[in-house]
Amino acid sequence: MVMLGKNLATSMNARIIGSGSEAIVLAHGFGGDQSVWDKILPVLAQNHSVLVFDWTFSGAVKDNETLFDPVKYSSYNAFADDLIDLMDEMEVKSSIFVGHSMSAMIGCIASTKRPELFKRLILVGASPRYINTDDYEGGFKRSEVDEIISNIELNYETWASAFAPLAVGASDTASVDKFQKCLKRMRPEIALSLAKTVFYSEEREVLDKVVTPCTIIQTSNDIVVPNGVAFYMQNKIKGKSTVEILDNTNGHFPQLTAHLQLLDVLKGILGLDDHLSQT
């Protein structure tokens, strides 16, 4: 195993796009890499310095089989520590953090450890727990999550082919293809370990420790995260939080399938002018 050190930025393919005085951090989720932000990155970089990177589990990371330690990354805490270390190394402070899926909760955890690094959290498709309980609807029965893990272990390639259209929204074939290719670049053993970390996660207790202002963004129909989770998080987060539901949108990846609507919300949060190019 190779330990992440002072060359964290190199290991994680980190780069800063744009040169604005205010920083934005874009953090991708399970199975993805920084390319999932390609549709919105050019717009955000017109007025901001935007940090993008690949988590060590990503197939885009060189030597990820040595950088990704299943024991270390069996909880989100290690990812939060990596995020903090990366931001320190890249000298990113008082940022607007945009975390998709698992990265939303990673950002929440990091904000409780180093609140001065985060001016606002924008949580896209966030969930503190995926498994239902008697008083909480996370979207999945325990048996359904067990089946997901079993299918990944049995044949990751087949599972990835089936999961991508469900997660993205089958009508958007280009976006499905993009995410599917990202998924299949992951090493199956890494995907299995990470899937256990994500789908069995229990991070609800973190929410009442989050004091950074939050915006929680959901599509109107997300097969991975029910909309009720967004409002649950809003009620539990200690700091000021709001929920934005993107009307008439499907899937877990609005940055791929509804990027113009997502940009409209982000521009409202960031105070950007409507005339900015959205190409």
C-alpha positions in Angstrom: 0.0 0.0 0.0 1.2 3.5 -0.9 0.4 6.2 1.7 -1.0 9.5 0.4 1.5 12.2 1.3 2.5 15.6 0.2 1.9 14.7 -3.4 -1.8 14.2 -2.7 -2.7 16.5 -5.6 -0.7 14.5 -8.1 -2.1 11.2 -6.8 -5.7 12.5 -7.0 -5.3 14.2 -10.4 -6.2 17.5 -8.7 -6.2 20.7 -10.7 -7.6 24.2 -10.4 -9.6 25.6 -13.4 -10.3 29.4 -13.6 -8.8 32.2 -11.5 -11.6 33.8 -9.5 -11.0 35.0 -6.0 -13.6 32.6 -4.6 -13.0 28.9 -4.7 -15.4 26.1 -5.6 -14.6 22.4 -4.9 -16.3 19.8 -7.0 -16.3 16.2 -5.5 -17.7 13.3 -7.5 -19.4 10.2 -6.1 -19.2 6.4 -6.3 -18.1 5.1 -9.6 -17.3 8.5 -11.1 -14.4 10.7 -11.8 -13.9 14.4 -12.3 -15.2 14.2 -15.8 -18.8 14.0 -14.5 -18.5 17.8 -14.0 -17.5 18.6 -17.6 -20.8 20.2 -18.5 -20.9 22.7 -15.6 -17.1 23.3 -15.0 -16.6 25.8 -17.9 -19.4 28.0 -16.6 -18.3 27.9 -13.0 -14.7 28.6 -14.0 -15.7 31.9 -15.6 -15.9 33.6 -12.2 -14.3 31.1 -9.7 -11.2 29.0 -9.1 -12.6 25.5 -9.3 -10.8 22.5 -7.8 -11.6 19.2 -9.4 -10.0 15.8 -8.5 -10.5 12.1 -8.6 -11.0 10.1 -5.4 -8.5 7.2 -5.0 -11.1 4.6 -5.8 -11.6 6.1 -9.3 -10.4 4.2 -12.4 -8.9 7.5 -13.5 -6.3 7.3 -10.7 -3.0 5.8 -11.5 -2.0 3.0 -9.1 -5.3 3.1 -7.4 -4.9 -0.5 -6.4 -2.0 0.6 -4.1 -3.5 3.9 -3.0 -7.0 2.6 -2.1 -6.8 0.8 1.3 -10.1 -1.0 2.0 -9.6 -0.9 5.7 -8.8 2.8 5.8 -11.7 3.7 3.5 -14.2 1.6 5.3 -15.8 4.8 6.5 -16.3 8.3 5.2 -13.9 9.7 7.8 -10.8 8.8 5.8 -12.2 10.5 2.7 -13.0 13.6 4.7 -9.4 13.7 5.9 -8.1 13.3 2.3 -10.4 16.2 1.3 -9.0 18.4 4.0 -5.4 17.5 3.3 -6.0 18.1 -0.5 -7.6 21.5 0.2 -4.7 22.5 2.4 -2.1 21.3 -0.2 -3.9 23.3 -2.9 -4.3 26.3 -0.6 -8.1 26.3 -1.0 -9.9 28.2 1.8 -13.5 29.3 2.6 -14.8 27.3 -0.4 -18.1 26.6 -1.9 -18.1 22.8 -1.7 -20.3 20.8 -4.2 -20.4 17.2 -3.2 -22.3 14.6 -5.3 -23.8 11.5 -3.7 -21.3 10.0 -1.2 -19.2 13.1 -1.4 -22.0 15.2 0.0 -21.7 13.4 3.4 -17.9 13.5 3.1 -18.1 17.3 2.8 -20.4 17.4 5.8 -18.0 15.5 7.9 -15.0 17.5 6.7 -16.9 20.7 7.6 -17.3 19.6 11.2 -13.5 19.0 11.4 -12.4 22.2 9.6 -15.3 24.6 9.3 -13.1 27.5 8.2 -12.5 25.7 4.9 -16.1 25.7 3.9 -18.3 28.8 3.2 -21.2 26.8 1.9 -22.0 23.1 1.3 -24.0 22.2 -1.8 -25.2 18.6 -1.5 -26.3 16.9 -4.7 -28.1 13.6 -4.3 -27.1 13.3 -0.7 -27.9 10.6 1.7 -26.8 10.0 5.3 -28.2 6.4 5.2 -29.5 4.3 2.3 -31.2 1.5 4.4 -34.8 2.0 5.7 -35.5 1.9 9.4 -38.8 2.0 11.3 -38.7 5.9 11.4 -36.6 6.6 8.3 -36.9 6.0 4.6 -33.5 5.7 3.0 -34.8 4.1 -0.2 -33.7 0.5 0.3 -34.5 -2.5 2.4 -31.6 -4.2 4.0 -32.2 -7.2 1.8 -32.0 -5.1 -1.3 -28.7 -3.6 -0.3 -27.4 -7.1 0.5 -28.5 -8.1 -3.0 -26.6 -5.2 -4.5 -23.4 -6.2 -2.8 -23.9 -9.8 -3.8 -24.4 -8.9 -7.4 -21.3 -6.7 -7.4 -19.3 -9.6 -5.9 -20.7 -12.1 -8.3 -20.2 -10.2 -11.6 -19.2 -6.6 -11.3 -19.3 -6.0 -15.1 -22.8 -7.2 -15.4 -23.9 -5.2 -12.4 -22.4 -2.0 -13.7 -24.1 -2.5 -17.0 -27.5 -2.8 -15.3 -26.9 -0.1 -12.6 -25.8 2.7 -14.8 -29.1 3.2 -16.7 -31.1 2.9 -13.5 -28.9 5.5 -11.6 -28.5 8.0 -14.5 -31.9 7.7 -16.1 -32.3 5.3 -19.1 -33.6 8.0 -21.5 -30.3 9.8 -21.6 -28.1 7.3 -23.4 -25.0 9.5 -23.7 -25.0 10.2 -20.0 -25.6 6.5 -19.2 -22.7 5.6 -21.5 -20.4 8.1 -19.8 -21.2 6.9 -16.3 -21.1 3.2 -17.3 -17.6 3.7 -18.7 -16.5 5.4 -15.5 -18.0 2.5 -13.4 -16.3 -0.2 -15.5 -12.9 1.5 -15.1 -13.1 0.8 -11.4 -11.3 -2.3 -10.2 -14.0 -4.8 -9.1 -12.4 -5.4 -5.7 -12.3 -1.7 -5.1 -15.9 -1.3 -6.2 -17.0 -4.0 -3.9 -15.3 -2.5 -0.9 -16.5 1.0 -1.6 -20.1 -0.2 -2.2 -20.1 -1.7 1.2 -18.9 1.6 2.7 -21.5 3.6 0.8 -24.6 1.4 1.0 -24.2 0.3 4.6 -23.2 3.9 5.7 -24.9 5.4 8.8 -24.0 9.1 9.0 -27.2 10.6 10.4 -25.5 11.6 13.6 -23.2 14.0 11.7 -26.1 16.2 10.5 -26.7 18.0 13.8 -23.0 18.9 13.9 -23.0 20.7 10.6 -23.1 24.4 11.1 -22.0 25.5 7.6 -24.9 26.8 5.5 -26.2 24.1 3.1 -28.2 23.8 -0.1 -29.5 20.3 -0.7 -30.3 19.6 -4.4 -32.4 16.7 -5.7 -33.9 15.7 -9.0 -37.6 15.1 -8.8 -37.2 11.4 -9.3 -34.0 9.8 -8.0 -34.0 6.0 -7.8 -31.0 6.1 -5.4 -32.2 8.7 -3.0 -35.9 9.5 -2.2 -36.7 13.2 -2.0 -37.8 12.7 1.6 -34.1 12.2 2.5 -33.4 15.8 1.4 -36.1 17.2 3.7 -34.9 14.8 6.5 -31.4 16.3 6.2 -32.8 19.8 6.1 -34.5 19.2 9.4 -31.5 17.6 11.1 -28.7 19.9 9.9 -27.8 22.4 12.6 -26.9 25.2 10.3 -29.2 27.0 7.9 -30.2 24.7 5.1 -32.5 24.8 2.1 -33.8 22.2 -0.4 -34.0 22.6 -4.2 -35.9 20.0 -6.2 -35.1 20.2 -9.9 -38.5 20.0 -11.6 -39.3 17.2 -14.1 -35.8 15.6 -13.8 -34.9 12.0 -13.4 -31.9 10.2 -12.1 -29.0 10.6 -9.6 -26.8 12.6 -11.9 -28.2 16.1 -12.6 -24.7 17.3 -13.5 -25.0 15.0 -16.5 -28.8 14.9 -17.3 -30.1 18.3 -16.2 -27.0 20.5 -16.1 -28.7 23.7 -17.2 -31.2 23.4 -14.3 -28.4 22.6 -11.9 -26.5 25.6 -13.2 -29.5 27.8 -12.7 -29.6 26.8 -9.0 -25.8 27.1 -8.6 -25.8 30.6 -10.2 -28.5 31.7 -7.8 -26.5 30.5 -4.8 -23.3 32.0 -6.2 -24.8 35.3 -7.3 -23.7 34.8 -10.9 -25.2 36.6 -13.8 -27.6 34.8 -16.2 -25.7 36.0 -19.2 -22.8 33.7 -18.4 -22.2 31.1 -21.2 -23.9 27.8 -20.5 -22.2 25.8 -23.2 
